[in-house]
Amino acid sequence: MARKDTLTGKGALSGNSRSHALNATKRKWNLNLQKIKVMDEDGRVFTIKVSARTLRTLKKQDKVVA
């Protein structure tokens, strides 16, 4: 399974790592994924993987189950 935020769909970014001599090697910036429990409108609780930024938003909206 890809490292992807299940709510927003954001994934890892790719690019180049540059040395002082400007040599380019491929690298990847992964998300800070966290497993959380979320309650939907019907009261069911399920586990999803979200990024830390999405987790902040969910906590502000009181959607996260402790």
BELFENZI-V948728 format. One record per pair of residues at least 6 apart in sequence whose ideal C-beta (glycine too) atoms are under 6 Angstrom apart, sorted by the first residue. I is the first residue (numbers start at 1). GAP is how many residues later the second one is. D is the distance in whole Angstrom. If there is no record, write none. Layout:
i:I gap:GAP d:D
i:I gap:GAP d:D
This chain:
i:3 gap:9 d:6
i:3 gap:27 d:6
i:3 gap:28 d:6
i:4 gap:7 d:5
i:5 gap:45 d:5
i:5 gap:46 d:5
i:5 gap:49 d:6
i:6 gap:42 d:5
i:6 gap:43 d:6
i:7 gap:43 d:6
i:7 gap:47 d:6
i:8 gap:46 d:6
i:12 gap:16 d:5
i:12 gap:18 d:5
i:13 gap:16 d:4
i:14 gap:14 d:5
i:16 gap:8 d:4
i:17 gap:8 d:5
i:17 gap:10 d:4
i:31 gap:20 d:5
i:32 gap:19 d:6
i:32 gap:20 d:4
i:33 gap:16 d:5
i:34 gap:21 d:6
i:35 gap:12 d:6
i:35 gap:14 d:6
i:36 gap:14 d:6
i:36 gap:28 d:6
i:37 gap:8 d:5
i:37 gap:10 d:5
i:37 gap:28 d:4
i:38 gap:10 d:6
i:38 gap:25 d:6
i:39 gap:6 d:5
i:39 gap:26 d:5
i:45 gap:20 d:6
i:58 gap:6 d:5
